[in-house]
Amino acid sequence: MRKNSVKNRRINDEVRRALAEIIERDLKDPRIDRLTSVLQVEVAPDLKTCKVWISVYSGGDAGEKTIAGLRSAVGYIRSALAKKVNLRNTPELHFILDDSIAYGVAMSHRIDEISAADRAAQEARGEEPEEAAQDMPETM
């Protein structure tokens, strides 16, 4: 089976759905944050290993605690996955913390701060802010 085949993509989607359900409903570990989502799953073509990218919305060290909780419960998660998804082999799970959403939110806040500072500087110089000039409707 090839890495990007239709079958492999279908397996990835099914495993992602099953893992999200297991993490959300079945795990009771207090280290695992309730705002945890499974972003992406990559099952190897031989079905031996699986990389699972996890995102935690809560800030601070909640991501590291969640990954530690998931790694300690990997045996239970793997057996629950075997019951939900019928595969020849149940893959060995490797959890990876994906902080790209938090990074994107932080970058968006920085862009907003810079835009506000630019508008304030333009107003201090007595210039009309560029966005206001673009937002005005044209009259004929």
N, CA, C and O of each residue as an XYZ file, in Angstrom:
560
protein
N       0.846     -1.176      0.000
C       0.000      0.000      0.000
C       0.893      1.242      0.000
O       1.825      1.343      0.798
N       0.610      2.163     -0.876
C       1.388      3.399     -0.958
C       0.959      4.381      0.121
O      -0.138      4.285      0.671
N       1.846      5.329      0.414
C       1.607      6.277      1.488
C       0.421      7.190      1.213
O      -0.343      7.481      2.133
N       0.241      7.649     -0.013
C      -0.838      8.578     -0.334
C      -1.965      7.923     -1.122
O      -2.693      8.608     -1.840
N      -2.116      6.642     -1.003
C      -3.169      5.951     -1.732
C      -4.531      6.260     -1.102
O      -4.613      6.742      0.027
N      -5.567      5.979     -1.836
C      -6.921      6.205     -1.337
C      -7.168      5.349     -0.097
O      -7.781      5.807      0.866
N      -6.698      4.128     -0.124
C      -6.876      3.227      1.014
C      -6.175      3.767      2.256
O      -6.745      3.740      3.347
N      -4.951      4.254      2.103
C      -4.210      4.787      3.245
C      -4.892      6.033      3.799
O      -4.977      6.194      5.016
N      -5.381      6.919      2.925
C      -6.094      8.111      3.402
C      -7.369      7.727      4.149
O      -7.709      8.343      5.159
N      -8.074      6.711      3.654
C      -9.293      6.254      4.309
C      -8.976      5.676      5.685
O      -9.703      5.923      6.647
N      -7.898      4.910      5.780
C      -7.472      4.352      7.067
C      -7.089      5.479      8.020
O      -7.461      5.450      9.193
N      -6.349      6.471      7.530
C      -5.963      7.616      8.362
C      -7.193      8.316      8.932
O      -7.229      8.638     10.120
N      -8.198      8.552      8.094
C      -9.413      9.236      8.549
C     -10.157      8.405      9.587
O     -10.624      8.937     10.595
N     -10.265      7.115      9.345
C     -10.985      6.243     10.277
C     -10.257      6.164     11.616
O     -10.894      6.214     12.669
N      -8.944      6.041     11.588
C      -8.165      5.990     12.830
C      -8.260      7.320     13.564
O      -8.376      7.335     14.790
N      -8.213      8.437     12.843
C      -8.332      9.761     13.474
C      -9.675      9.899     14.192
O      -9.724     10.347     15.338
N     -10.763      9.516     13.521
C     -12.092      9.589     14.137
C     -12.177      8.709     15.385
O     -12.698      9.137     16.415
N     -11.674      7.506     15.292
C     -11.727      6.582     16.423
C     -10.891      7.096     17.596
O     -11.334      7.031     18.742
N      -9.689      7.605     17.320
C      -8.836      8.125     18.394
C      -9.468      9.350     19.056
O      -9.406      9.495     20.277
N     -10.068     10.221     18.267
C     -10.721     11.404     18.830
C     -11.849     10.978     19.769
O     -12.021     11.559     20.840
N     -12.604      9.978     19.370
C     -13.699      9.491     20.209
C     -13.169      8.836     21.480
O     -13.720      9.045     22.561
N     -12.118      8.056     21.363
C     -11.539      7.390     22.531
C     -10.999      8.425     23.520
O     -11.245      8.325     24.722
N     -10.272      9.406     23.019
C      -9.675     10.418     23.896
C     -10.764     11.270     24.545
O     -10.671     11.607     25.725
N     -11.780     11.611     23.788
C     -12.830     12.482     24.310
C     -13.720     11.775     25.321
O     -14.064     12.353     26.353
N     -14.099     10.524     25.037
C     -15.117      9.857     25.849
C     -14.576      8.867     26.869
O     -15.116      8.767     27.971
N     -13.536      8.143     26.532
C     -13.139      7.006     27.360
C     -12.058      7.315     28.394
O     -12.048      6.716     29.469
N     -11.163      8.228     28.090
C     -10.039      8.476     28.998
C     -10.455      9.385     30.152
O     -11.079     10.426     29.945
N     -10.103      8.981     31.352
C     -10.463      9.741     32.556
C      -9.238     10.310     33.272
O      -9.351     10.774     34.406
N      -8.087     10.281     32.636
C      -6.851     10.765     33.241
C      -6.954     12.283     33.440
O      -7.248     13.001     32.484
N      -6.718     12.788     34.660
C      -6.832     14.232     34.894
C      -5.753     15.051     34.170
O      -5.904     16.262     34.014
N      -4.678     14.409     33.733
C      -3.641     15.142     32.999
C      -4.099     15.504     31.589
O      -3.596     16.461     31.000
N      -5.047     14.746     31.046
C      -5.501     14.975     29.677
C      -6.552     16.077     29.679
O      -7.623     15.932     30.270
N      -6.237     17.155     29.022
C      -7.114     18.324     28.967
C      -8.380     17.991     28.184
O      -8.331     17.235     27.214
N      -9.495     18.544     28.595
C     -10.765     18.300     27.915
C     -10.803     18.992     26.551
O     -11.579     18.589     25.685
N      -9.997     20.002     26.346
C      -9.951     20.725     25.069
C      -8.843     20.171     24.184
O      -8.046     20.925     23.624
N      -8.800     18.866     24.065
C      -7.797     18.179     23.260
C      -8.437     17.708     21.972
O      -9.535     17.152     21.981
N      -7.747     17.934     20.863
C      -8.275     17.454     19.581
C      -7.181     16.740     18.802
O      -5.998     17.064     18.905
N      -7.615     15.760     18.022
C      -6.706     15.015     17.162
C      -6.717     15.717     15.808
O      -7.719     15.677     15.095
N      -5.611     16.356     15.455
C      -5.553     17.123     14.214
C      -5.311     16.247     12.998
O      -5.985     16.379     11.976
N      -4.351     15.360     13.117
C      -3.960     14.564     11.958
C      -3.409     13.226     12.436
O      -2.837     13.118     13.520
N      -3.593     12.226     11.609
C      -3.064     10.893     11.880
C      -2.375     10.407     10.618
O      -2.897     10.557      9.513
N      -1.205      9.828     10.791
C      -0.470      9.267      9.652
C      -0.091      7.827      9.988
O       0.855      7.572     10.733
N      -0.850      6.900      9.422
C      -0.577      5.483      9.622
C       0.411      5.045      8.546
O       0.231      5.352      7.368
N       1.449      4.331      8.951
C       2.440      3.830      7.999
C       1.770      2.828      7.051
O       0.821      2.145      7.436
N       2.261      2.744      5.822
C       1.658      1.810      4.857
C       1.635      0.357      5.322
O       0.760     -0.404      4.910
N       2.588     -0.045      6.179
C       2.591     -1.427      6.674
C       1.726     -1.603      7.929
O       1.669     -2.696      8.490
N       1.058     -0.539      8.367
C       0.153     -0.542      9.526
C       0.849     -0.864     10.843
O       0.195     -1.304     11.788
N       2.151     -0.657     10.924
C       2.894     -0.961     12.146
C       2.964      0.237     13.095
O       2.903      0.067     14.312
N       3.090      1.442     12.546
C       3.223      2.634     13.378
C       2.217      3.691     12.946
O       1.704      3.678     11.827
N       1.955      4.602     13.867
C       1.001      5.672     13.594
C       1.447      6.918     14.346
O       1.643      6.882     15.561
N       1.604      8.014     13.622
C       1.906      9.300     14.239
C       0.587     10.042     14.427
O      -0.217     10.143     13.501
N       0.373     10.560     15.637
C      -0.872     11.240     15.971
C      -0.521     12.649     16.435
O       0.139     12.824     17.459
N      -0.965     13.650     15.680
C      -0.736     15.042     16.046
C      -1.899     15.520     16.891
O      -3.055     15.467     16.473
N      -1.569     15.994     18.105
C      -2.555     16.407     19.097
C      -2.426     17.910     19.326
O      -1.322     18.445     19.423
N      -3.575     18.578     19.409
C      -3.604     19.996     19.730
C      -4.380     20.192     21.027
O      -5.434     19.590     21.229
N      -3.846     21.040     21.901
C      -4.502     21.348     23.166
C      -4.758     22.839     23.181
O      -3.826     23.636     23.073
N      -6.020     23.220     23.315
C      -6.391     24.636     23.241
C      -5.966     25.408     24.488
O      -5.635     26.590     24.391
N      -5.967     24.769     25.653
C      -5.583     25.450     26.888
C      -4.115     25.853     26.818
O      -3.295     25.149     26.229
N      -3.802     26.966     27.411
C      -2.432     27.468     27.367
C      -1.553     26.844     28.433
O      -1.950     25.909     29.127
N      -0.361     27.379     28.544
C       0.579     26.917     29.555
C       1.177     25.567     29.231
O       1.474     25.250     28.079
N       1.346     24.776     30.287
C       1.957     23.461     30.113
C       0.911     22.355     29.980
O       1.226     21.183     30.184
N      -0.325     22.713     29.640
C      -1.393     21.715     29.482
C      -1.070     20.747     28.349
O      -1.437     19.574     28.422
N      -0.392     21.215     27.307
C      -0.037     20.355     26.185
C       0.918     19.256     26.585
O       0.728     18.098     26.213
N       1.952     19.609     27.348
C       2.918     18.608     27.782
C       2.276     17.604     28.741
O       2.564     16.408     28.678
N       1.404     18.094     29.628
C       0.716     17.187     30.553
C      -0.201     16.236     29.784
O      -0.283     15.050     30.102
N      -0.881     16.761     28.782
C      -1.785     15.928     27.988
C      -1.009     14.845     27.249
O      -1.414     13.682     27.237
N       0.104     15.226     26.634
C       0.921     14.234     25.925
C       1.440     13.177     26.896
O       1.476     11.993     26.561
N       1.840     13.594     28.092
C       2.309     12.626     29.098
C       1.180     11.679     29.493
O       1.400     10.478     29.647
N      -0.022     12.216     29.656
C      -1.167     11.367     29.988
C      -1.509     10.398     28.881
O      -1.833      9.240     29.143
N      -1.439     10.864     27.638
C      -1.726      9.990     26.502
C      -0.675      8.896     26.365
O      -0.998      7.748     26.062
N       0.577      9.258     26.590
C       1.640      8.253     26.489
C       1.517      7.194     27.581
O       1.840      6.029     27.350
N       1.055      7.589     28.767
C       0.893      6.591     29.827
C      -0.314      5.688     29.572
O      -0.357      4.561     30.066
N      -1.296      6.173     28.806
C      -2.498      5.382     28.507
C      -2.445      4.739     27.129
O      -3.472      4.292     26.619
N      -1.266      4.686     26.519
C      -1.161      4.209     25.139
C      -1.615      2.755     24.991
O      -2.157      2.391     23.948
N      -1.410      1.936     25.991
C      -1.863      0.544     25.918
C      -3.378      0.448     25.838
O      -3.925     -0.284     25.014
N      -4.049      1.201     26.707
C      -5.518      1.203     26.690
C      -6.042      1.788     25.377
O      -6.971      1.244     24.780
N      -5.449      2.889     24.932
C      -5.895      3.531     23.688
C      -5.732      2.571     22.519
O      -6.604      2.482     21.655
N      -4.637      1.868     22.494
C      -4.373      0.936     21.390
C      -5.367     -0.233     21.391
O      -5.833     -0.651     20.331
N      -5.687     -0.753     22.567
C      -6.654     -1.851     22.621
C      -8.054     -1.367     22.259
O      -8.799     -2.090     21.598
N      -8.426     -0.152     22.680
C      -9.728      0.408     22.306
C      -9.782      0.670     20.804
O     -10.823      0.482     20.175
N      -8.660      1.105     20.230
C      -8.592      1.325     18.784
C      -8.760      0.000     18.030
O      -9.415     -0.040     16.989
N      -8.183     -1.059     18.542
C      -8.307     -2.372     17.898
C      -9.756     -2.834     17.885
O     -10.181     -3.507     16.946
N     -10.521     -2.480     18.916
C     -11.928     -2.871     18.964
C     -12.782     -2.034     18.014
O     -13.772     -2.526     17.473
N     -12.402     -0.772     17.809
C     -13.212      0.121     16.979
C     -12.889      0.020     15.494
O     -13.789      0.107     14.659
N     -11.622     -0.161     15.157
C     -11.194     -0.176     13.758
C     -10.632     -1.550     13.440
O      -9.705     -2.015     14.103
N     -11.182     -2.190     12.441
C     -10.755     -3.528     12.063
C      -9.575     -3.438     11.095
O      -9.756     -3.253      9.891
N      -8.378     -3.570     11.636
C      -7.149     -3.543     10.840
C      -6.393     -4.852     11.054
O      -6.555     -5.519     12.076
N      -5.584     -5.199     10.092
C      -4.761     -6.409     10.210
C      -3.833     -6.285     11.410
O      -3.703     -7.225     12.193
N      -3.189     -5.135     11.560
C      -2.326     -4.844     12.700
C      -2.834     -3.573     13.364
O      -3.253     -2.636     12.686
N      -2.795     -3.544     14.675
C      -3.099     -2.300     15.379
C      -1.786     -1.551     15.515
O      -0.847     -2.057     16.129
N      -1.706     -0.348     14.950
C      -0.417      0.344     14.921
C       0.045      0.809     16.301
O      -0.756      1.062     17.200
N       1.362      0.910     16.430
C       1.973      1.487     17.621
C       1.803      3.000     17.520
O       2.147      3.592     16.496
N       1.278      3.630     18.565
C       0.916      5.052     18.519
C       2.048      5.927     19.058
O       2.635      5.640     20.101
N       2.336      6.999     18.320
C       3.322      8.002     18.733
C       2.617      9.355     18.735
O       2.225      9.864     17.685
N       2.459      9.937     19.937
C       1.750     11.205     20.065
C       2.723     12.365     19.932
O       3.800     12.364     20.528
N       2.319     13.365     19.130
C       3.138     14.543     18.868
C       2.288     15.771     19.167
O       1.166     15.887     18.675
N       2.818     16.684     19.972
C       2.104     17.918     20.290
C       2.225     18.889     19.129
O       3.330     19.230     18.706
N       1.092     19.330     18.618
C       1.064     20.282     17.508
C       0.563     21.614     18.045
O      -0.607     21.751     18.402
N       1.452     22.588     18.101
C       1.080     23.901     18.626
C       0.891     24.930     17.513
O       1.015     26.130     17.758
N       0.598     24.484     16.311
C       0.452     25.413     15.186
C      -0.764     26.329     15.350
O      -0.728     27.476     14.907
N      -1.833     25.847     15.974
C      -3.016     26.694     16.185
C      -2.675     27.816     17.159
O      -3.010     28.974     16.908
N      -2.021     27.492     18.254
C      -1.619     28.516     19.224
C      -0.641     29.504     18.592
O      -0.712     30.705     18.849
N       0.267     28.996     17.768
C       1.213     29.871     17.077
C       0.471     30.819     16.137
O       0.791     32.006     16.081
N      -0.506     30.315     15.407
C      -1.293     31.151     14.498
C      -2.075     32.221     15.234
O      -2.158     33.359     14.770
N      -2.648     31.871     16.375
C      -3.392     32.852     17.178
C      -2.442     33.929     17.695
O      -2.777     35.113     17.674
N      -1.266     33.526     18.156
C      -0.291     34.500     18.657
C       0.167     35.440     17.543
O       0.301     36.643     17.766
N       0.406     34.901     16.349
C       0.811     35.742     15.218
C      -0.310     36.698     14.824
O      -0.047     37.850     14.481
N      -1.537     36.240     14.868
C      -2.675     37.099     14.543
C      -2.775     38.263     15.528
O      -3.045     39.396     15.129
N      -2.556     37.979     16.821
C      -2.576     39.052     17.824
C      -1.451     40.052     17.572
O      -1.649     41.259     17.716
N      -0.281     39.559     17.200
C       0.839     40.467     16.915
C       0.540     41.346     15.710
O       0.856     42.535     15.718
N      -0.059     40.781     14.687
C      -0.413     41.572     13.497
C      -1.432     42.641     13.867
O      -1.332     43.782     13.416
N      -2.423     42.268     14.697
C      -3.415     43.258     15.140
C      -2.767     44.384     15.933
O      -3.137     45.547     15.770
N      -1.800     44.054     16.793
C      -1.105     45.081     17.580
C      -0.319     46.023     16.673
O      -0.329     47.238     16.873
N       0.360     45.460     15.681
C       1.143     46.292     14.761
C       0.222     47.180     13.936
O       0.541     48.346     13.701
N      -0.903     46.654     13.496
C      -1.860     47.446     12.726
C      -2.404     48.599     13.559
O      -2.541     49.715     13.058
N      -2.716     48.339     14.824
C      -3.207     49.396     15.707
C      -2.131     50.455     15.933
O      -2.432     51.649     15.956
N      -0.892     50.029     16.097
C       0.198     50.992     16.287
C       0.401     51.836     15.025
O       0.660     53.035     15.126
N       0.285     51.229     13.839
C       0.400     51.982     12.584
C      -0.712     53.008     12.457
O      -0.464     54.146     12.057
N      -1.945     52.614     12.795
C      -3.065     53.556     12.725
C      -2.857     54.716     13.681
O      -3.130     55.867     13.337
N      -2.371     54.415     14.893
C      -2.132     55.472     15.883
C      -1.036     56.418     15.394
O      -1.143     57.630     15.584
N       0.007     55.888     14.774
C       1.092     56.727     14.256
C       0.600     57.603     13.112
O       0.984     58.769     13.025
N      -0.244     57.063     12.229
C      -0.785     57.861     11.126
C      -1.688     58.980     11.643
O      -1.647     60.101     11.136
N      -2.494     58.675     12.643
C      -3.365     59.701     13.213
C      -2.549     60.778     13.918
O      -2.919     61.951     13.885
N      -1.452     60.397     14.551
C      -0.593     61.368     15.234
C       0.068     62.303     14.230
O       0.311     63.469     14.541
N       0.361     61.808     13.029
C       0.946     62.656     11.987
C      -0.110     63.471     11.258
O       0.221     64.333     10.443
N      -1.365     63.208     11.541
C      -2.442     63.938     10.888
C      -2.862     63.349      9.554
O      -3.586     63.991      8.793
N      -2.420     62.139      9.261
C      -2.791     61.481      8.011
C      -4.072     60.671      8.219
O      -4.409     60.275      9.335
N      -4.763     60.444      7.121
C      -5.953     59.612      7.190
C      -5.512     58.153      7.153
O      -4.705     57.771      6.306
N      -6.041     57.326      8.077
C      -5.656     55.906      8.045
C      -6.020     55.264      6.712
O      -7.063     55.564      6.129
N      -5.150     54.381      6.238
C      -5.336     53.755      4.926
C      -6.596     52.908      4.866
O      -7.295     52.922      3.853
N      -6.903     52.170      5.929
C      -8.079     51.302      5.912
C      -9.362     52.103      5.797
O     -10.293     51.683      5.108
N      -9.428     53.246      6.458
C     -10.625     54.064      6.385
C     -10.844     54.592      4.966
O     -11.983     54.685      4.508
N      -9.767     54.934      4.278
C      -9.893     55.431      2.921
C     -10.339     54.318      1.982
O     -11.072     54.586      1.030
N      -9.926     53.095      2.217
C     -10.311     51.986      1.358
C     -11.739     51.520      1.624
O     -12.398     51.009      0.718
N     -12.222     51.687      2.846
C     -13.543     51.222      3.200
C     -14.655     52.146      2.725
O     -15.814     51.736      2.660
N     -14.312     53.406      2.388
C     -15.338     54.358      1.968
C     -15.854     54.012      0.571
O     -15.064     53.693     -0.318
N     -17.176     54.075      0.372
C     -17.720     53.783     -0.963
C     -17.396     54.926     -1.912
O     -17.326     56.094     -1.529
N     -17.201     54.538     -3.165
C     -16.922     55.545     -4.182
C     -18.224     56.202     -4.614
O     -19.247     55.530     -4.747
N     -18.191     57.517     -4.833
C     -19.359     58.252     -5.312
C     -19.122     58.687     -6.730
O     -17.996     59.011     -7.110
N     -20.164     58.698     -7.507
C     -20.040     59.086     -8.906
C     -20.653     60.416     -9.142
O     -20.643     60.909    -10.269
